[in-house]
Amino acid sequence: MLSSVCALADATSAPAPDVITQAQALAAWDRFRQAPEQQLHEAPTFLKFMQRGTVHTVLRSDLLFWMYQPYPQDVQAVLYAAYMGGNLDSQLRGKRQGDDAEAGISAALDAWAQLKLTHPKLEMKQLDQWAEARRNGQLASALAQPAAP
């Protein structure tokens, strides 16, 4: 999964430096989240930093369902990078210890809102349901429920 995201992003970017600092990773994440689809080339920087083990993320197939469905690869890559970046931000800036699925999904929901503008016919009902739950302050409990197929 990570290699496909990096391959998509690498097609339009310069290679990420060999040693990435926390500050560089967070700066790349900040640029990415401002315009995820247009700034996907920033993802390899923060994803490579995450591979060092400083940030711990659990990749649950029920939460990252879009990676296992026939959605466009660019959409999958943006949502995956957003999920990972949300976790990165929570752990490094929010000082959360370990995986933060709620922060990851919340970041993916922000990216989804932007993706819907450029992919108006694309539907992901589960993301829309989670977005509604977040608006109602119920995202954590919604994530505890099994995702609809």
QUIUR-V86428 format. One record per residue. PHI is phi in radians with two decimals (999 if undefined). D_CENTER is the distance of its C-alpha to the mean C-alpha in Angstrom with 2 decimals. Layout:
# QUIUR-V86428
phi={PHI;PHI}
d_center={D_CENTER;D_CENTER}
This chain:
# QUIUR-V86428
phi={999;-1.05;-1.14;-1.22;-1.13;-1.14;-1.11;-1.09;-1.23;-1.11;-1.09;-2.14;-2.39;-1.37;-1.11;-1.22;-1.07;-1.10;-1.99;-1.89;-1.47;-1.04;-1.09;-1.14;-1.10;-1.16;-1.15;-1.11;-1.06;-1.08;-1.17;-1.04;-1.25;-1.20;-2.73;-0.93;-1.18;-1.37;-1.91;-0.99;-1.10;-1.38;-1.01;-0.98;-1.15;-1.33;-1.20;-1.14;-1.03;-1.11;-1.14;-1.20;1.70;-1.19;-1.99;-1.94;-2.31;-1.74;-1.65;-1.57;-1.12;-1.27;-1.59;-1.69;-0.97;-1.08;-1.31;-1.97;-2.12;-1.40;-1.61;-0.99;-1.03;-1.15;-1.19;-1.00;-1.11;-1.12;-1.15;-1.11;-1.07;-1.11;-1.02;-1.14;-1.12;-1.09;-1.15;-0.97;-1.07;-1.07;-1.39;-1.57;-1.63;-1.50;1.07;-1.23;-1.60;1.46;-0.92;-2.29;-1.05;-1.12;-1.14;-1.11;-1.18;-1.06;-1.16;-1.12;-1.15;-1.10;-1.14;-1.05;-1.03;-1.30;-1.09;-1.10;-1.23;-1.74;-2.28;-1.11;-1.61;-1.34;-2.13;-2.44;-1.05;-1.11;-1.15;-1.11;-1.15;-1.17;-1.08;-1.12;-1.08;-1.12;-1.02;-1.62;1.25;-2.08;-1.08;-1.00;-1.23;-1.15;-1.26;-1.30;-1.47;-1.06;-1.19;-1.24;-1.14}
d_center={12.07;11.17;14.36;13.74;10.57;12.78;15.72;14.40;13.47;16.71;18.79;18.59;18.34;20.54;19.85;18.08;20.85;21.99;21.70;18.81;19.51;17.43;18.39;17.32;13.82;13.47;15.17;12.92;9.82;12.21;13.25;9.95;9.10;12.72;12.48;9.22;11.38;14.19;12.58;10.57;13.39;12.14;9.25;12.04;13.39;10.85;10.00;13.79;14.41;12.45;14.75;17.66;17.11;16.96;13.70;13.79;11.11;12.42;10.93;12.73;13.58;14.42;11.01;9.16;12.29;11.21;11.30;14.89;16.15;17.65;15.16;15.25;13.61;12.30;10.56;9.18;8.08;6.47;4.61;4.00;3.59;1.96;2.28;4.37;5.32;6.15;8.01;9.52;10.72;12.15;13.96;15.27;16.10;16.51;18.26;16.82;18.13;15.96;13.00;11.78;10.27;11.21;9.37;6.02;7.19;8.71;6.02;4.90;8.69;9.28;7.71;9.69;12.66;12.76;12.41;15.27;17.45;17.42;17.33;19.71;20.93;17.71;17.52;15.15;17.36;15.30;12.57;15.63;17.25;14.51;14.53;18.29;18.16;16.18;18.83;21.43;20.17;19.71;16.00;16.79;19.67;17.95;15.38;18.51;19.89;19.38;17.17;19.50;19.84}
